[in-house]
Amino acid sequence: MDVSSLARRFGEDQTTDDDSSLWVIGERAGRIGIELDRGTGLAVALLAEWAPNQRERLPLRFAARLVTEGSEVDDHPFGLAYEGTVDLSTFWLASPAIRHEQAGYDEIFTVETRAGDWRVDWEYRFRGSAPRIEVQVILGPTGDRPTSTLRNLHVEIEFRPASLDGWLVQAPGSPMRIGIPASLLVDEATVSDACFSGSGVVVLEHPDEHVSLLVWPFSRTEQSRNRIQAVDGAMRMSVATGLAGRIGAHDRLRYGGIELDLFAAGWDELRPTARAWFGTLGVAAPADTAAWIPAASIYEVQIGTSVFWNGYEYSPYPTARDLLEDLGRIADLGFDCVQIMPRQPFPSYNVYDYADITLSYGDEVDLRAVVAAAHALGLKVILDILMHGVIDADIIGRAADRVRNGPYFDRLNEGMEVVPDPEFTAYEERDYLVAWSRHILDFEPYWAAGSPGTHPLVDQHPEWFVRRSDGEIIGVYTKAFDVSNLAWQEYFTNVALDLVRRLDIDGFRFDAPTYNEVPNWSPATEGRASAQQLGGVEHFARLRTQLKALKPDAMLYTEPSGTLFRQTMDITYNYDEHWLIHAALRPEAAIGINPVGIRYARDLAMWFRDKEALLPAGAMTARHIDSHDTFWWPLPGFKWRREQYGLPATRALLAAWTLIGGVYMTFVGGETDLEPEVRRVNRLRHDVPEVRRGRADYDAVRAGDDRIFAVARVLGTQVTLVTVNLSSAPVSTTLTLDRGLLDPEVRQFQVIDAWKEERLAHGSGYAWSADDLACFELPFRPYGVRVLLLRPAGGVAS
């Protein structure tokens, strides 16, 4: 096509010259476009026109690397690695003709490039709504070989302004604080992804220049690994897409995509409407979530005995009958849902036989009694159901051998010399892979003894499993299901529906649907080997329809907390928030490990604010401070938050995590020595309307001391202020409140501290005016909690 007219819209007339090194493509109105290098065919700048003669050009250079061919070898302690690969990163323009397509209201431009013996087409879709640009990559071999293999596609986006000074990085939901100066990201930092955690959104903002750049890797079919770093005066975002496949000369693989946009606005202006970006991409949370779910409090229970390093065991409910006898206590604590884990130590978090309830969870007759008794007490019951693979003696033997022969075996006693101290400063967050390696050897005797040599499903349905090219079934420590296999999906759905019918349970927590991140290189699936990674996304959509038809009030709950899974899940886990606990309670130690992490309670509040802003409307998170996951990985003596940080800090943490909105969950035993506080938070969550179903406003209330965590819970004109001292020092500070939250018809208010169950005096009495509430002093004890209900005190204006 002739790009000259597009070039003139952006004032780039030089691109019409045949000798120019640049081209410009863009949407028909000329409001946004991309500058391309004629030599490589790759993007080098983003262009925008805010108004006539008001234009912006941001240097945004794309690069890519294809990892091809090679052979598969075991990685340690799990996964696949590749040897002998060929990297292709030199690109050149293969055709001077740019294909242009009018696709409804969108416009699509396709630029054909080459890298080695691969053809790489770059497809740019321009839309009318933000994000206004989507980049997709279409790859295929050009050589004479019958097949060619892509192991991964890496895309690199480099933003190089005249200076990084003044530029801030906003990465909601990522393990970094809000508004990091770009120049501080000297070490590569992880960015969330749309699969496992968060949305993947990154906004580079220059507040003084009133401009923001959106870079958003968003794939519905592969789980990417996203990183960002300041390098030589530029911000570099690296996206390891995970795209993999073995294809013929006439086949193509498509990766989609990376969303881009440029705004004449700062992040504070964009944030309130940013979730509308999901609508552009057709992403929404479920509209049929049952009424009991948004304020649910879940009590996670374990039947049987879990085993740990150095002979430590945990057996809160040896049998289902023991759980039955404890339901009254659970209800008295204020919980309204019981989540039943798989039976320990076998089969644990592995699939042996879904249909054998007694083996998988506990005696079936007793479990029916548990469900019936729970329902009589007003408790719902959900099952933790496994998705990642089957256990047999063959695979657990291989997994254990990898541990013994791998790099973590000599570190298994690491940390055993550390003992708790009275000040609770001994705990350190340690290498997860060391803990995981211990876990495999801890459970190996039980898993091997209870399993057949080869699982029956392997022989009955060999096509259901993830394999290397040589045909060997692989997985993290189970024989991994290919969760994209339609026949397996139908089988799993029928299993789930059968469990509901047999036990009358109220839903599921779907464990580890993305646990096996490796491609499936079997002959039947190698064409897009990476498709199995996110096969659960579409599967859950179909499963939800059938489960809700059977039981309309059923809960669907899963581990990954990324945007993709929030489309079909009522709630998701909060793995992405775990790092915040150590950072909030031990900021001096944590900031040394993660210099771009949160520094104090105010940072924590802003992090939650921005994370929630970048979730689809209605999406909910199940927050926990103790779960079986947080319990399993630390060594004995540090398994509970109260052991890691002490009871006062854990009480403060409990209040902050449970009263900001969303579902609350804890693991059996997590309530020990915290029973009064657990009852209190569950009562507040149930009895206070704005805590139960109101919104969280982190900007409407602010403490003068950054060690105080503060949020306003708001429902109409009902307001509660949740304020927590997350430090070990007493603090007296001012609270500043946005008067716009208050009912203008109310002359005087009373302030009730629901945590202490007392009214707060002001001046000579208990009546507060709106002016009084706009700014007032509030003292906190070390790790003190104040939950302030603002209520009319009479005297309503006529």
GIQUI-V938556 format. One record per pair of residues at least 24 apart in sequence whose ideal C-beta (glycine too) atoms are under 6 Angstrom apart, sorted by the first residue. I is the first residue (numbers start at 1). J is the second residue. Records with the same first field share a line. If there is no record, write none. Layout:
I = J / J
This chain:
1 = 98 / 100
10 = 47
25 = 109
27 = 107 / 126
32 = 132
34 = 124
40 = 91
41 = 93 / 111 / 113
42 = 91
46 = 262
48 = 262
50 = 264
58 = 213
59 = 160
60 = 159
61 = 158
62 = 157
63 = 156
64 = 155
65 = 89 / 154
66 = 115 / 118 / 153
67 = 151 / 152
68 = 150
69 = 149
70 = 151
72 = 468 / 469
76 = 406 / 407
77 = 402 / 403 / 406 / 408 / 437
78 = 476
79 = 518
80 = 518
82 = 151
85 = 151
88 = 115 / 116
91 = 115
117 = 142 / 143
129 = 280
130 = 261 / 277
131 = 214 / 259 / 261 / 277
132 = 261
133 = 260
134 = 257 / 259
135 = 257 / 258
136 = 256 / 257
137 = 255
138 = 252 / 254
139 = 253
140 = 251 / 252
141 = 249
147 = 246 / 248
149 = 246
150 = 244 / 245
151 = 244
153 = 241 / 243 / 255
154 = 240
155 = 239
156 = 238
157 = 215 / 237
158 = 234 / 236
159 = 235
160 = 234
166 = 206 / 208
167 = 204 / 206
168 = 205
170 = 203 / 205 / 267
171 = 202
172 = 201 / 610 / 611 / 614
173 = 198 / 576 / 611
175 = 579
176 = 596
177 = 598 / 603
178 = 606 / 607 / 610
180 = 596
182 = 230 / 235
183 = 230
185 = 229 / 230
186 = 230
188 = 227 / 229
189 = 228 / 596
191 = 226 / 228
193 = 224 / 226
194 = 218 / 562 / 563 / 564
195 = 223 / 560 / 562 / 564
196 = 560 / 562
197 = 561 / 562 / 576
198 = 576
199 = 563 / 614
201 = 614
203 = 267
205 = 266 / 267
207 = 266
210 = 266
212 = 263 / 265 / 270
213 = 262
214 = 261
216 = 259
217 = 258
218 = 259
221 = 531 / 534
222 = 530
223 = 533
242 = 530
243 = 530
244 = 519 / 529 / 530
245 = 527 / 528 / 529
246 = 526
247 = 527
271 = 613
274 = 613 / 614
275 = 617
278 = 616
283 = 567 / 616
284 = 616
285 = 566 / 616 / 618 / 619
289 = 570
290 = 553
293 = 555 / 570
294 = 620
295 = 685 / 692
296 = 336 / 337 / 663
297 = 335 / 336 / 664 / 682
298 = 337 / 339 / 665
299 = 330 / 335 / 338
300 = 339 / 667
301 = 338 / 340 / 668
302 = 341 / 344
303 = 343 / 362
304 = 343 / 344
305 = 344
306 = 344
307 = 345 / 442
308 = 442
309 = 438
312 = 636
316 = 668 / 669
320 = 362 / 363 / 366 / 367 / 370
321 = 366
323 = 370
324 = 369 / 370 / 373
327 = 373 / 374 / 377
331 = 377 / 379
333 = 678 / 679
334 = 679 / 682 / 683
336 = 379
337 = 380
338 = 374 / 379 / 381
339 = 382 / 509
340 = 383
341 = 384
345 = 443 / 446
346 = 446 / 450
347 = 391
349 = 386
350 = 391 / 478
351 = 386 / 390
352 = 391
354 = 495
367 = 503
371 = 503 / 504
380 = 506
381 = 505 / 506
382 = 506 / 507 / 508 / 509 / 555
383 = 505 / 508
384 = 509 / 511
385 = 508
386 = 511
387 = 510 / 512 / 513
388 = 478 / 512 / 515 / 516
389 = 475 / 478 / 479 / 480 / 481
390 = 455 / 457 / 478 / 479
391 = 447 / 451 / 478
392 = 451 / 452 / 454 / 455
393 = 448 / 451 / 453
394 = 454
395 = 478 / 479
396 = 444 / 447 / 448
399 = 440 / 477
400 = 440 / 444
403 = 437 / 440
408 = 433 / 434 / 437
412 = 438
415 = 635
420 = 637
424 = 645 / 646
427 = 638 / 644
429 = 582
435 = 633
440 = 477
464 = 488
466 = 516 / 520
467 = 522
468 = 521
469 = 521
475 = 516
476 = 515 / 516
480 = 516
482 = 520 / 532
483 = 535 / 536
484 = 531 / 532 / 535
489 = 539
493 = 543 / 546
497 = 550
500 = 550 / 551
506 = 554
507 = 554 / 555
509 = 557
510 = 558
512 = 559
514 = 560
537 = 564
540 = 568
541 = 568
544 = 568
566 = 616 / 619
571 = 620 / 622 / 663
574 = 621 / 623
584 = 726
585 = 645 / 649
600 = 706 / 707
601 = 707 / 708 / 709 / 726
602 = 706
604 = 709
605 = 698 / 709
609 = 698
620 = 662
621 = 662
622 = 663 / 665
623 = 657 / 662
624 = 665 / 666
625 = 653 / 657
626 = 666 / 667 / 670
627 = 667
628 = 667
631 = 667
647 = 673
648 = 783
649 = 783
651 = 677
652 = 724 / 726 / 783 / 785
655 = 724 / 785
656 = 709 / 724
659 = 691 / 722
660 = 696 / 711
661 = 696
684 = 754
688 = 720
689 = 715 / 718
690 = 714 / 715 / 718 / 720
691 = 720
700 = 738 / 741
701 = 737
702 = 736
703 = 733 / 735
704 = 733 / 734
705 = 731 / 733
707 = 731
708 = 733
714 = 741
717 = 743
719 = 790
720 = 789
721 = 788
722 = 787
723 = 786
724 = 785
725 = 780 / 783 / 784
728 = 782
729 = 782
730 = 781 / 782
731 = 780
732 = 779
734 = 775 / 777
735 = 776 / 778
736 = 775
737 = 773 / 774
739 = 770 / 774
742 = 770
745 = 796 / 797
746 = 792 / 796
747 = 795 / 797
748 = 793 / 795
749 = 790 / 793
750 = 791 / 793
751 = 788
752 = 789
753 = 786 / 788
754 = 787 / 789
755 = 785 / 787
767 = 793
